[in-house]
Amino acid sequence: MFRKIMAGLLAFVLSFSAFADAVLTSARGDIRANNVPVTVNQQIASGTTVTTGPDAQAVLRFDDGQGVVLNQNTEFRIVDYRYTAAAPQQDRSVFDLLRGAARFVTGAMGRRNQQALQVRAPQATIGVRGTDFMLAIVNPLYISVLEGAVAASNGAGTAVFSAGSLGTVATATTLATTTTAVPAAASAAFGSMQSVVISGAATTVASGTATGAGAATGTIGGVGLGAVAAIAVVAGLLAIAASKEDNNPPATTTHH
């Protein structure tokens, strides 16, 4: 019976560890996930809302290699993220930028299934086409495309912006248009996020410290070290239980 209980616990820990979709690879200032403070190398699950405080900045690294930089005073929700290396048809990456500014650098998912990626802002939904781009909500929404292209869609239609272009979307019922200038708040946000280095497994926030996504307190094969430790404990308990059962066979009763 004990072995069955521990086996069930092991299965639970394994299933729980699969819920982690991103890792906070670098951070500066107050970063919170569902209003709980988080630290570098902590895992972030789908369905989580991440917020940054004043003068804060965070970088998230997703399972497919996608990078997201969150600027200060930003609210960002991971609505639905699903990535399986062997099943591109199941890809899903939907984010909500509710306020503030963010930069998005696509990973494997963006290269193999572009239709799976969406970034939703109050003014428009941004369709990603294998790219590196930034958004800033300062009423209206501003778009800066560094590489590739994005499509901004809302009730008024769809507008496509290519690398090097700036766009703006006034409202959810106004078609996105190109622009030649952005206000100071958006310009400052773009400049801060563009200075963030996103390459390989390491990311560096502006004026921060480079942190590898696979650092000692990070992940192993996509499973958090906390979950790995828990699995190891459960495995050890299972081994002890098995040993006890082998050395102490069930008692039998002889009837006369």
Secondary structure as UniProt FT lines:
FT   HELIX           2..17
FT   TURN            18..19
FT   STRAND          20..28
FT   STRAND          31..33
FT   TURN            34..35
FT   STRAND          36..37
FT   TURN            40..41
FT   STRAND          43..45
FT   TURN            46..47
FT   STRAND          49..52
FT   TURN            54..55
FT   STRAND          57..62
FT   TURN            63..64
FT   STRAND          67..70
FT   TURN            72..73
FT   STRAND          75..82
FT   TURN            85..86
FT   HELIX           88..90
FT   STRAND          92..105
FT   HELIX           108..112
FT   HELIX           114..116
FT   STRAND          117..120
FT   STRAND          125..128
FT   STRAND          132..137
FT   STRAND          141..147
FT   STRAND          149..154
FT   TURN            155..156
FT   STRAND          157..162
FT   TURN            163..164
FT   STRAND          166..169
FT   TURN            172..173
FT   STRAND          177..178
FT   HELIX           184..194
FT   STRAND          197..199
FT   TURN            200..201
FT   STRAND          202..204
FT   TURN            206..207
FT   STRAND          211..212
FT   TURN            213..214
FT   TURN            216..217
FT   STRAND          219..220
FT   TURN            221..222
FT   STRAND          223..224
FT   HELIX           225..247
//
